[in-house]
Amino acid sequence: MKYIKLYLLVALMIVSCKTVQETTSVVQKAETQIVDTREIQGGMWIPSLLEGMNEREMQLLGSKMTAKDIYDVNNSSLKDAVAHFGGGCTSEIISPNGLLLTNHHCGFGKIQEHSTVEHDYLKDGFWAMSYAEELPNENLSATFIKRIDDVTTAVFEGVTDDMDEASKMKLINQNILKVSKAAQKEEWQEVNVREFYKGNQYLLFVTEEYTDVRLVGAPPSSIGKFGADTDNWMWPRHTGDFSMFRIYADANNRPAKYSKDNIPYTPKHYLPISLDGVEENDFTLVFGFPGRTNEYLPAIGVDQIVNVLNPAKIEVRENALKIVDAFMRKDADIKIKYASKYASIANYWKKWIGESQGIKRTNAIEIKRELEKEFSQIVKEKDMVGYQTLLSDFEKLYKEMESVSLARDYWIEIAYRNVELLGITFRAFQIEQAFLRGGEEGFERARTAILGGLEGTYKDYSAMVDKPVFEKLVSLYAEKAPKEYVPSNMVNVDFTAITNDIYANSKLTTLEGATELLSGTAEEVIKKLHEDKAYAFGKELHTIFYNNIEPKFQQLNLELAGVQKKYMKALMEVFPNKRFFPDANSTLRVNYGMVKGYEPKDGVYYTAKTYLGGVMEKYVPGDYEFDVPQKLQELYKAKDYGPYGENGKMPVDYLSTNHMTGGNSGSPVVDAYGNLTGLAFDTTWEGTMSDLYFDADIVRSIMVDIRYVLFIVDKYAGAKNLIDEMTLVHPKR
C-alpha cells in the first residue's frame, strides 16, 4: 500500500454535513490529504529537532507519540533508554534493573572472549540465572545522551568565506575546543561536538559513559547467528540476533569502573515490551546510532564508488574469506579464533555487493544526474554566482582522486585489515615513526600502547591461516593497485618464495617473537626490526602509504569536503521544499517507517514476517550455518510457544521501511506508543544502497521480533528470572 487514504476521516465528515454542497467540499478537501508515504520515509533525524515536520510525518504514519515523548531533557523520554553499545552498536534498557538488549553480533566479541573449547558460549549459549553469575567485560561501555545543544554560531565565530579550507578547519577546531570546555555538565559527564549537514551545522552532545557492563545472556550461535554468512543481508531471514548485558553503577547510580560493590543501574526510562506483535503497515520507530551515510554525494562520486572502489574491495575480501573459511571448517580451535574476524570481513564484503547492485537497479546515478541538471538550471536562472562551478569542481576533484583513492583502499584492505602479519608490521612501523618524530619519549609511548594490545592480537592469530592470505593478497596488490603506488619490493618477484621466507623466519609471527623484537632501547628495537623479514617487507608498503598515498588523499579530500559542504548548503537553498536530513555520523538519530513486505524483482513478492517453521525448513544437521539446537526442535514440534506465539506459529523476524545503516545494529524498534516490538539487526541485500541513496520501494530493514527473544529466553533457556524483570504489555488490546 503506497498511500494512507483518510477514508474514515472522510466518512465522519460526510455524516456531519448538512448539504450536498458541504459533502462535496469536504470530500474534495480530504482528497488533498492523501499522502504518499514514500515521500515521508527515509532519513536519520536529530531527536532534539523533531517538533514540526518530523512530528507530523510520524503521526501520518500512525505514531501516537509527541516529539517530547521521544526526546526530552527535563523529563523521562525514549532517549533515556537508548545507549551506544561498545562504540559501534546500539542497545536499549528493558528493565528497571539496567538490563540491556542488543544484537548477538554486537556482543559476539565479548561472548567469544569468555569462550574456550571446554566452555564454548558461542556454540552452547550463556545464561546468568543470578547477578552473581553475570560476566564482567574489559573495554566495553554503554553511553547515554543526556543533552543535545546547537553550537553552530559559536563554532563558526571568526570563520569567513575568503579563508582557505585548511584555515577554516583550524579555526573551527579551535572554537570546538572552547565550546567543549565551556559546556555545562556534571563532573562525571563528557561532551563532544559533531558536524552535521557536511559541516554547515554543529551540535554538542553531553554524555554519560558506563564502563561496568556485564554479560547476562546469549543464545547459541545456531540461534543468534542462524544462517550466518549465507543469510547475511538476505530475506527471508530466521535469525534470533540478540544478546543481553547489564549496566552496573556506583551507589549514586553514576558511572564507575568494575567493582564487586557496584549495583545494577537504575535507568531514567526503560522500554515496556509489547506482546501483540506487528502487522503490515504498523508504525515503526528506530532509535539508534547509525554510523555513516553519504546521501548527498554527486553522481560522479557514487559512480566512482560503485564502478571502481567497491569492485576492488570486494575482490580482496572474497579471496581472504575463501582461504579463512576453508581453515575454519576443518579446525574447531581456528573456528573460535577467527569467528568474529571472519564475520566482520564477510559483513561488508556482502554489503558492498548488494550496495552496487541496488544503485544500479534503482538507477540512482542517473536520478542524481537529473537532479544536478535541475540544480544547474535553477542556479543559472537565479544567477547564484557562488554555486555555478560546484559540479565542475566535483568532476575535477573526483578524477584527480580516483587513483589515490583506489590505492588507499587496497592498502587498507590488504596491509591494514586482511593480512594480519602486515597489520602487525604496521604497528611496529608506527613505533619507528614515533621515534623519528618524538625521540625516546615518543618511542616509549608508542611501544607501551602497542605492547598492550599484542596479547589480544596473537590470542586469535594463526600464522598457518595468515600465510596463504598473505601470498594471495600481496600478489593481488602488486597486480591491481595503481603502479605508481606499488613498492619496488613487489615488482616482478616470486610471491610464493617471499611468503615462505617471511613466515619461516620472521619473529612477528608469534607473541614471544614480537615481544622480543620490541624489547630494548629505541636504537636496538629499530635495528632488530630492520633485520626482520616481515617488517622489512611491510615497511616499504607502509612508507608508500605514509609518504605518497595518505598525504595526497587527505589534501584532495579536504578540498572535496569544502565543495561538498558548499553543495549541501546550495541544495537546501535551491530546493527549499525538499526534505534534507543530516548524514549519519554515529550520533543519536531517529528514523521512522512502517512494517511492509516488498518486491525484490519482477514476479517475486516477500511478505513482511517469518516464523519458526522457516527455521526448520532451512535446518541442515551439523551444518555450522543452519544447524538447529535439539531443544528448539522439540519446542517447535510441541508448539510450546507460551504467550509469545501468534495463531499457532512462533514469529521470528519482520521487515520495515526504516532507514538504517551500520551502528543501528541492536537498535530498538518501537510501536506507535513507544513499546518495544523488535530489535534491528540487518538490511536486505537490495536495500544496502541506502547509505548512498534511499528508495522506500526497495529499502527494507530486518528486525528480530521481540516475542522470539522472549520465547528463547523463557522457553528455550529457562531464564525466567530475566522475564520477570521486564514489563510486558498488550497495547493493541
N, C-alpha and C positions, 0 to 999 in steps of 0.2 A: 504494500500500500504506500504510494508515494505522497499522498496528501492526507491532512487532517481536515475532514469536512464537518463543519459545525452543524450537523443536521438537527441535533437535539435542541440547540440554541434557537434555530430557525423555527422548529415546531412550537416551542414555548412562546416565541414572539408572535407567531401567527394566531395562537389561541387567544392571546391578549388583545389582538387588533379588532377594531370595530367595523372597519370598512374594507372593501376590496382594494381601494387605493392604498390604504395603510399596509395591507398584507403584501401587495406588490412592492412597495417601498422597502419594507423590512427584508423581504427575500433578496432584493437587489443589493441591499446593504450587506447582508450576510454573505452573499456570493463573493464580495470583495475580501472577505475574511478567510477564504480558502488559502491555506498556507502550504507551500511546497516544503516539506520537512527537510529535503536535501539542502535547501538554502540555509537552514539554521543548524545544521550539524557540522561537525568538524571544528577544530580549534582547540587550543590549550590556553585557557583563560586564567588570568591572575585572580585568585579568590577574593582579594580585598577590593576588587573593582567590578563586582558582579551586578551591582544595582543599576537598573535601567535596562539596556538592551538584553544582556545575558539573562537577567531575571525573567523578562518577558518571554524570551525564547524557550527557556526551560519550562515555563508554565504552559506554553503552547504544546510542548511535547508531553505534558502530563504531570509535571512536578507540582507538589503541594507545598514546597519549601520556599521560604524567603531567602534573600541574599544573606541576611543575618543569621539564619539557621545554619548556613554553610560556613560563614566566616564572621566572627565577632571577637573583638579584642576584650571587651568588658564582661562578656557572658559566655557560658559554655556553648560550643558550636562544633560542627563536624570536624573542623581543622584540628581540634584538640585531641582527636582520636587517631590522627594520621601521622606516622613517623617515617623519616628517611632511614632505611634499614641498611646498615653497613656501608653507607655512602653510595650505593649503586642500585638499590631496590626500594620498594615501598612496603610498609606494613601498617597494621591497624590494631588498636586496642579493642578487645572484645569481652572484657570483663572488668569489674571494679578492682580487680587484684593485679592489674598490669599484664594480663595475658595477651600476647602479641601473635598475630596471624600474618604469615607471609607465604611466599611460594616455596615449594620444596627445592627448586633450583636456586633460589636466593639463599637458602640455608645449607645448600649442598656442601659447600666448602667446609663448614663447621661440622656437619654430620660426618664428613669424610675424616676430619681431624680426630674425631673421637672414635673412629672405626679402626679395627685391627682384623686380621684374618680370623682370630678367635671370637671377637665381638664385632661383627660386621653390621653396623647400623644402616649402612646403605642397602644391604641385602635384606636384613631382617626387620628394620624399623627400630624406633626407640620411643618409649613412653614412660614418663615420670609419673608415678602414682602418688607422689607427695612432693612438697617443696624440697625436701632433703635430697631427693633423687635427681633434681634438675642440675644440668651440667654447665659450669661456667665456661666462658669463651674469651680467649685473648683477642684483642684488636677487633671487637665487634661493638657497634654503637647503634643507638636509636635516637634520632634527633627530631625534636618538635619545633615548629614555627610558632613563636609567641606573638609576633607583631610584624607587619609589613608597612614601611613608610616610603613615600615618594620623595627622593632626594635629588631629583634631576636638576633643579635650579642650582643647588649648591655644588653639584659635581661639574656643571658647565661654567662656573664662575671664572671669568677671565679668558675663556676659550673663544677665539674669533675665527671667522671663515678664512682669513688670509694666512693662518698658520698652516704649515705642512702637517701631514698625518702624524709623524713621529713627535712633533712638538705638542700637538693636540693631546695625544695619548699620555705624554709625560705629565702635562698639567692636570689632565683628568685623573690620573693615578694619584697625584699629589693631593688633589681635592678629595678623592675617595678616602685616603688615609685620615684627612682632617674630619670628614663626616663620620667615619667609623669611631674615631676617638671621642667625638663629641656626643655620640648617641647615648640616649638614656637607657640604662639596662641595670639588671641586678648583677652582683659580683660573680655569680655562677653562670651567667648567660654570656653568649658570644654574639658578635654581629658580623655580617658580611654584606657587601654591596655588589649587586649584579646588574649587568646591562640588559636592556630589552629593546625590541624593535631595531636591532642591528646597531645599538649604541645611541639611539635617539631618546631613550628614557633610562633612568637608573632608579632602582629600588633597594632599600636597606631592609635586611631580614634580621630580626632578633631571635636567637635560637637557644634551645636547651638540649645538650647532648648527654645522654645517659650511656655509660660505658660498662655497667654491670648487666649484661643481657645473657640469660641462661637458656640452654636448650631444654624444651619441655616435651616435645613430641614430634615424631616424623614417621610417616608410613614407609614401608619398604619401597625401594625404587621401582619395584614391579607395579606399584600403585602411583607413587609420586612422580615417576618418570615413565609411566606406561607409554609405549610407542616410541620412546627415546628419540633417536635422530630420524628415523623413518617418518614418524608422525609430526615431527617438529615443524611448525608453521602450517600444518595441514588441517583440513576439516573433511569428514567428521573426526572429532577428537574425543578421547576417552581417558583423559589423564587426571588423576587426583593430585594436582600440583600444589601441595600445601605443606607447611611445617609450622610448628608452634614454638615460641620462645616466651620468656617473661622478663620484664624490666624490673630491676631492683634499685632502690634508692636508699638514702640515709634516713635517719629518724625524722628529719624535717621534710621528707619527700623530695629532696634535691639530688642532683647528680652526684655520684660518688664512685670511686674505684671499687673493684670487687672486694667484698668483705663478708665474712660469715655473719656479721652483725647487721648487714643490710636487710631491708624488708621489701616485700612486693610494692611496687609503685602504685599510688592511687591517682588515677587519671582525672582530669577535669571533665572529660567526656569519654564514654566508650559506646560502641555501636551495638544496639539491640539486633537480634538476628531473626530474620523472617523465615517462618516455616511454610509460607504459602507459595514459594517459588515464583517463576516468571512465565509470562505468556507473550506471544507475538505482539509487538507494538507497546509493551510496557516501557515506561520511562526508566532510563539508567543513567546514573551519575558516577563518574570515576574520579577519585581524588588521589593525586599521587605526585611523583617527582620524575616526570619524563626527561630523558637525558638530552637528546639533541635532534632537532629538526632543521631543515633548510627549505621552507616552503616558498621563499621569495627569490630563489636563485633565478637568474635569467636563463633563457632557453639554451644558450651555448654552454652554461655551467652544468646543467642537467645532462646535456648531450655528452659532455666530456666524462661525467661520472658513469653513465650507462654504457657508453661505447668504448671507453679507453681504460678508466681506472678499475671499475668493477670486474671486467674480464680478467685483468692481471691478478687481482687479489683472489678471485675465485679459483684460478688455476693453481696458485701457490698452495692454498689451503686444501684443495682437492687432493693434491699429491701428498701432503703431510698426513691428512686424515686416513688415506688408504693404507699407508705404512703403519701408523699407530694402531688402527683398527685390527690389523692382522695380528699384532702382538697381543692386544687386549683379549682377543678371542681365544688365545692359546694359554694365557698365564693369569691366574687369579690375582697374584700379587701386583702384576703390572696393571691389571684392570682397575684395582683400587687406586694405585698411584696416579694413573692417567685419566680416571673417570671425569674429574672436574675440568681438567685441561682440555680433554677431548670434546666435552660438551660445549665449552666456551668457544673453541675453534670452530666447531661444526655449526654453532648457532648463527654466527654472522656469515659464514660461507653460504648457508642456505638462504639467509635473508637477502644477500646481495643478488642471488639468482632470481628470487621472487620479485625483488625491487625492480630489476631491469625489465623483467617480463611485464610487470604491472604498468610501468611507464610507457612501454611500447603499446600495450593493449589499450590503454586509455587515451593514447595519442597525446600525452601530456606535453611533450616538447612542442608539438605543433600548436596546441592550445596556448602555451606560453608565448609562442611567436606571434600569434594573433593578438594577444593582449598587448604585446610590445608594439605592434603596428598601431593599435588604437592609442596607446600611450604616446607614441611619437607624433601622431596626428594631432592630438589634443595639445601637446606641448608646443607644436608648431603654430597651431591656430591661436593659442593664447600667448604666444611669444614668451614662453617661460625659459628665458635665456640660460639660467643656471642648470637646466636639465637636458639641454639639447644634445650634449655629447655623451650622455651616460651609457647608452647602448653601444656606441662605437668604442668607448673606453673599456667596457666589458670584453668586447671582441678582441681588442689588442692584448689585454692582460691575460685572458684565458689561453690565447695562442702562445704567449710567452711562457705561461706556467705549465703547459701540458707535459713537456719533457721532464722538468724537475719534479712535478707532482707525481709522475709515474715512477721516477727513480726513488723518490721518498717513500712511496707505498711499497715498492719492492724491498727497500732496506728495512722498513718497519715489519713487514710480513715475514721476512727471512732472517735478518740479522738480529732483530729485537724480539720477535714473538714466537716463531715456529721452530727455529733451530735453537734448542736450549743452550748448547755449548757456546754458540755465538752470543747469546744473551748474557752468559756469564762473562765472556771476554769483554763485552761492552761495559759491564760494571767495573771490571779491572781497568779498562781504558779510562773510565771516569776518575779512578784513583790517580792515575798518572796525570790526567789533565788538571786535577785539583792541586797536585804538587807543583805543576808548572805555573799555575795561577796564584797559589797561596802558600807555597813553600811547605815546610814541615807541618805547620798548623793546619793548612788546608788538606794536606795528605792524611793526617791523623783523623780529622773529622770524616773525610770520605771513607777511609778504611773502616772506622768504627761503624758507620752506617751500613756499609756493605756486608761486613762480617756478621752483623746482627741478623741479616736475612738469609745467609747462606745455608744454615742448617735446615730451614724450611724448604729451600730450593732443592737441596740434594735428597731430602726425605722422599720426595716424589719424583726423583730423576732416575732414569736408566740409560746409561751410555749405549747399551745394546740396542735400545729403541731409537735413540737420538742419532746414532751413526748413519743408518740409511736415509734418515730425514735430511741430515747434513749433506750427504752426497747428492741427493736428488735436487734439493733446493738451491744449493750454491751453483750447481751447474745451470739451473733454470735462471738464476740471476745473471750469470755470465752471458747466457744466450739472449735473454729477453729485455734486460734493463737497457736504457739508452746508453750507447757506447761511451759517451763522454763521462759517464759516472761508474764505469766498471774499472776496478783497480787492476794494476799490471799483473798482480799475482793470480788473477783469474782469467787471463787471456792465453788461449792455446795451451792448456795444461790438461793433465790426466787427473780428473777429479777422484777417480777410484783410488789411485796411488796416494793422492794428497789426504783423502779421508782415512785410509788405513794407517798412514804415518801419524796423523794427528791423534786419532783415537787410541793408538798403541803407545804413544809417547807423552801426550800432554798430561800434566798433573791436574788440570782443571776438570778432568772427568770424574773426580772423586772429591768429597768434602775434605778428607785428610790432605790430599794433594793441594787443593785450593788454599786451605788454611796454612800449609807450609809455605806456599808461594808468597802469601801475603804477610808473612811474619818477617820482622827485621826492620831496619831503618828504611827511609824512603828510597835511598840510592840502591840498597840491597834488594828491595822488593821490585823496583823497576828493572834492575839488571836481570833478576830471575824471570820476570815476566817476558822480557825481550827474548830470552832463550827458550821460552815455552812455545811449542809448535802451534797450538791452538791460538794463543794470544797473538803471535806474530802474524798469523793468517787473518784473524779478526781485526787487528789494528788497522790494516790497510783499508778495509771496508769501512770501519768507523771513522777513519781520518777523512775519507772522501765525503762521508755524510756530514761531519762537523765543518769541514772547510769549504765544500763545494755545494752540497745539496741543501742543507738546512739554512745557511745564510741567504742564498738566492730565493728559496721558497718563502722565508719569512719576510724578506723585502717586498716581493711581489704580493704576498698575502696581505701585508699592511696596506699597500696601495689598493688592492682589491676590496679590503674591508672598508676603506674610505669611500669608494664608489658605491659599494653595497649599502652603506649607511645612508648616503645621499639618495640612492634609488628607493630605499624603503620610505624615506620621508616624501619623496616625489610621488610614489604610488598613492600614498594616503591623501595627498593634495590633489592629484589628478583625478582620482576616483573616490570622492568624499562619501559616496553612498555604499561602497563595498565594505565588507567585514574584513578587518585585519587584526589577527591575534599575534602576539609576540612569539617567535620561535621558542621551542623548548630549550632550556639550559640547566636542567637538573634542579630547578626551583619548584616550589609547590604550585600545582595547577589543577584546575577543574576542567573536565570535558564531559559533555552530555550527549546522549543518543537514545536509541530505542532497541529493544530486543527484536531481531529481524534476521530471517534467512537471506539467501542471495543466490544469484545465478552466475556461476563462475565461467560458464561458456554456453554456447548455444545448445539448447535441449537438455540442460542439466540444471536442476534446482536443489539447493541444500536447505533443509529445514533448520530451525534455529536451536534445536535441542538434541542431545544424545542421552542414551540410557545404558545401564549396566549390561543389558543384553548385547550391546555392541562390543563391550569388553570381551565377552565370551565368544563372540563371533571372530574376534581377532586373535584369540588365545592360541599360542603355539607352545606346547610343553617344553620347558628347558631353554627356550629362546631368551636371550638377555634383554630383548626389547618387548616381547609380547607374552612372556610367561605370566601366569596369574596365581597368586597365593591360594593354597588349598582352602583356607578358611573363607576367603572371599567367594570361591566357587560354591562352598556349602551354603553360605548365606544367600547366594543367588538362587540355588536350587530350592531352598526352603522359602524363598520370597520373604525372608526375615528382615524387613527394612525398618521396623519400628515405626515411629511417627514421621519418618523422613521420606517415605515413598510417595508416589503420585500415580493414582489409578492402577495400582498393582505393579508399577515399574519404579526403578530407582534412577532418578535423574543424575547425570554425571557432569556434563558441560553444556554451556549455551553460548550463543552468538549475540553480539550487539554492534551497533554502528559507531561506537565510541572511537575517538581518535587517540591512539596511544603509540608509544614507542618504548625502546629500552629505558629502564628506570621506572616504568609503570608496572613492571612485574611485581606482583604482590599487592597492587592497589585494591582498595575496597570498591565494590560495586554496590551502590545503594539504590533503593527504590524511591518512589515519589515522596515518601515520608522520612527518609533518612535511615531506613533499616537495611542491614547487610543482606544482600541476596547472592553475592558471588565474590570471587577472587580473581582478578585479572591475571593472566599469565602468558598470553601469546596473541599474535595477529595471524590471520590467514595468509597464506603464501601470496595470493593475488593482491592482498592489501598492504604488503610490506613497503610498497612505494609511497605510502602516506607520509614518510619522512620528507619527501620531496614534493608530493602532490596528493591532495586528499580528494577522493571521489566517493560520496556516500552510497552510490550504487554498488560499489565493489569492495570497499574497505570494511572489514569485519574484525572485531576483537573477540578473543576466546576467553571465556570465564569458567572457573570451576563453580558449579552450583554449590552454594553453601550447605545445602542439605546433604550432598555427598560427603563433604568434610565432616559434618556431624555424624553421619552414618558410619564413616570409617573410625572416627574417634570413639563412638559409643559401641556399636555392634561388632566392629572388627577388632579394635584394640582393647575394648573393655575399660576405657579411661573415663568412666562416668564422673570421676572427680572433676574433670575439666568441663564436662557438660553442665554440671551443677553450678559452676561459676558464672555461666552465661545467662543472658536474659533473652528467652525465646518468645517470639510474638507472632500473632496472626493478623497482620494489618488488613488483609483483604476480607476478613470476616467481620 
